[in-house]
Amino acid sequence: MLGDLPVPRISCEIIKGEKKEICVVSKDGKDCTKQFIKGADKTLAVVQTLDIKVAILKSKSPSCGIGKIYDGSFSGKLIDGNGVTAQLLINNGVKVYTEEQVRHAQINN
């Protein structure tokens, strides 16, 4: 939402380009990379303003996925990688976890 995408929005996935750059593309082929970067930058600003050290993010998402994200084929296949916001937060010292990691930790405690 912080990147000015509508809610709900068409599904998006990350595609890695030939030069290892990432593009976030919607299922209907629209390049949404700028909106995802804008949303990530605004999220980081909020995190820094509030001095947040830990974040729980949505698994597999092109924004928030950690460790595994969809491969860009819209087929449900997962690849190694992080979402745009997740990677920016990690790069800035925020510890990030998925809701699945938190749920698993609660079950095992």
N, C-alpha and C positions, 0 to 999 in steps of 0.2 A: 504494500500500500504506500509506503514512503517513497517508492520510485514512480508513483503516479500511474500504476496499473489498476485496472478496474477489479472489483470484487463482485462476483466471482470472475475469474479470468480463464482464458483458454490455457490448457496445460502447456508448460514450457520445460525444456530440457537443455542441458549444456552440450555443445558440440565443440570439440577441440579442433582448431584449424591446423593447417600444415606447418605453421610457425609456432605451434604450441599455444597460441592465443586461444582464449575461450570466447565462444559466442553463445548467448542464450536465445533460443529460437522457440517460437510457439508452434503448436501442432499444425497450425495453418500456414507456417512458413515465415511469420513476421519476426524480424530481428528485435529482440527485447533487451539486448545487452545493456544499452545505456540506462534503461529503467532499473535493471537489477543492480547496476553499479551505483546509481543514484540512491536507491534504497539502502544498499550496504553502507554507503558513506554517511547517510543520515542516521542509520542505526548505530554506527560507530560513534558519531557525535553524541547521541543520547547516552550510550554506554560510558563514554569518557566524562560527560557532564555529571552523571550520577555515580561515578567511580565504581561501576559494576565490574566484578572480577570473574564471575561465572555466569554462563548462559546455557539454558536448555533450549535446544533448537529442534525443528522437525526433520526427522531422518529422510534421507534420499532426495530431498528438495534441491532444486537448482540454486536456491538462495541459502538454505540452512543445512543441507546435507553434510554429514561428517563421515569420512571414510569410504562411503559408497554413495554414488549418485547414478541416476539413470543415464544411459549412454547416448542419448540424442536420437535414437531410432523410434522412440515412442512404442517400443515392443515390450517394455517391462524389464529389459536386460539391465543389470547393474554393472558398473565399472568402479575402479578405485578412483577416489577424488573427493573434493569438498565443494560445497556450494559457494557462491560469490560472497555472501555475508559471512558465512562460517570461516572462510579462509581469511577474510579481512580481520575478523575478530581474533583469530589465532595469531595472525601476524602482529597484532597489537597487544599480545599478552593476556588475552581473555581465555580462560579455560572453558571449552565448549563440550557439551554432552548432548546426545539425542534423547528424546523421550523414551526410546527403547532401552537405552543404557540405564536411565534412571529407574524405569520399571523393573528391569532385571536386577538392579542393585537392591531394590526394596524387597523383591521376592527372596533374595539370597541372604538377607539380614534378619 
